[in-house]
């Protein structure tokens, strides 16, 4: 199967290729636009799509309610083109925190919460190297761990 055209596409592909998972689990993909080509492609491969917006915690709560596992990924580069480095990093942090804030909607079902991050380059280089999209993900990790 070709890689899905979505931010979590490689994860979706891996889940679908694992027959043990694909045959026993319902896989859902969150999208802002259920009529997009990416959402259509997901559905064509048996993935249910759920409308939600990373900027809207209530929509995320509805999307994750009752789920057993959540894989979350945020996008720095899409907003970067329009917002610039600092604002894109702040937006990515806020969106990651929104996802983490929504997970309590799954109190009796959630077994796995996976948030895609990078190591905090500033932290591991004692401030010598700053990579904004690594730092924004690190802030989300700190929020989740708190």
C-alpha positions in Angstrom: 0.0 0.0 0.0 1.3 3.5 -0.8 1.8 5.8 2.1 -1.3 7.7 3.0 -1.3 11.5 2.3 -1.8 12.6 5.8 0.4 13.7 8.8 0.1 10.3 10.5 0.0 8.4 7.2 3.0 6.1 7.9 1.4 5.1 11.2 -1.9 4.3 9.5 -0.1 2.3 6.8 1.7 0.3 9.5 -1.5 -0.4 11.4 -3.3 -1.5 8.2 -0.5 -3.8 7.1 -0.5 -5.5 10.5 -3.4 -8.0 10.0 -3.6 -8.7 13.7 -4.5 -5.0 14.3 -6.3 -4.4 11.0 -8.6 -7.4 11.6 -9.4 -6.7 15.2 -9.3 -2.9 15.7 -11.3 0.0 14.2 -8.8 2.5 13.0 -9.9 6.2 12.9 -8.2 9.2 11.4 -8.9 12.7 12.5 -9.3 15.3 9.8 -10.5 18.9 9.6 -12.0 18.2 6.2 -13.7 14.8 5.8 -14.2 15.5 2.0 -10.5 16.1 1.4 -8.5 13.7 -0.9 -6.5 12.5 2.2 -9.7 11.6 4.1 -11.1 9.9 1.0 -7.9 7.9 0.7 -8.1 6.8 4.3 -11.7 5.7 3.9 -10.8 3.8 0.7 -8.4 1.8 2.9 -11.0 1.0 5.6 -10.1 3.8 8.0 -13.0 5.7 9.5 -12.6 9.4 9.5 -13.6 11.7 12.3 -14.0 15.5 12.0 -12.0 17.5 14.5 -9.8 20.5 14.7 -6.6 20.7 16.7 -7.5 24.3 17.6 -10.8 23.2 19.1 -10.6 21.0 22.3 -14.3 20.2 22.3 -14.0 18.7 18.8 -11.0 16.7 19.9 -12.9 15.4 23.0 -15.7 14.1 20.7 -13.1 12.5 18.4 -11.2 10.6 21.1 -14.1 9.6 23.3 -14.1 5.8 23.8 -10.8 5.2 22.0 -8.3 2.6 23.3 -5.2 4.1 21.7 -4.4 7.6 20.4 -1.4 8.4 18.1 -1.1 12.2 17.9 1.1 14.3 15.6 1.2 18.0 15.1 2.4 20.0 12.1 4.9 22.8 12.4 5.7 23.3 8.7 2.2 23.9 7.4 1.6 26.9 9.7 5.2 28.0 9.4 4.7 29.1 5.8 2.0 31.6 6.9 2.9 32.4 10.5 6.6 32.3 10.6 8.8 30.4 13.1 7.8 31.7 16.5 4.0 31.8 15.9 4.1 28.4 14.2 5.9 26.9 17.2 3.4 28.5 19.6 0.5 27.1 17.6 2.0 23.6 17.5 2.5 23.7 21.2 -1.1 24.9 21.8 -2.5 22.2 19.4 -0.5 19.4 21.2 -1.7 20.6 24.5 -5.3 20.6 23.2 -4.8 16.9 22.1 -3.5 16.0 25.6 -6.3 17.9 27.2 -8.9 15.9 25.3 -7.6 12.5 26.4 -9.4 12.5 29.8 -12.6 12.0 27.6 -11.4 8.3 27.5 -11.2 7.5 31.2 -12.4 3.9 30.9 -10.9 2.9 27.6 -7.6 4.6 26.9 -4.7 2.2 27.1 -2.1 4.0 24.9 -1.4 7.6 24.3 1.5 8.2 21.8 2.5 11.8 20.9 5.1 12.2 18.2 8.0 14.3 19.4 11.6 15.1 18.8 14.3 15.5 21.4 14.6 19.0 22.7 17.8 20.1 20.8 18.3 23.2 23.1 18.2 21.0 26.2 20.5 18.3 24.9 23.0 20.9 23.6 22.9 23.1 26.7 21.3 25.9 24.6 23.9 25.8 21.8 21.3 24.6 19.2 17.7 25.8 19.0 15.2 24.1 16.8 11.8 25.7 17.2 9.7 22.7 16.1 11.7 20.4 18.4 11.2 22.8 21.2 7.4 23.2 20.6 7.0 19.4 20.8 9.1 19.3 23.9 6.7 21.8 25.6 3.9 19.4 24.8 5.8 16.5 26.3 6.4 18.6 29.5 2.7 19.3 29.7 1.8 15.7 29.2 4.2 14.5 31.8 3.0 17.1 34.3 
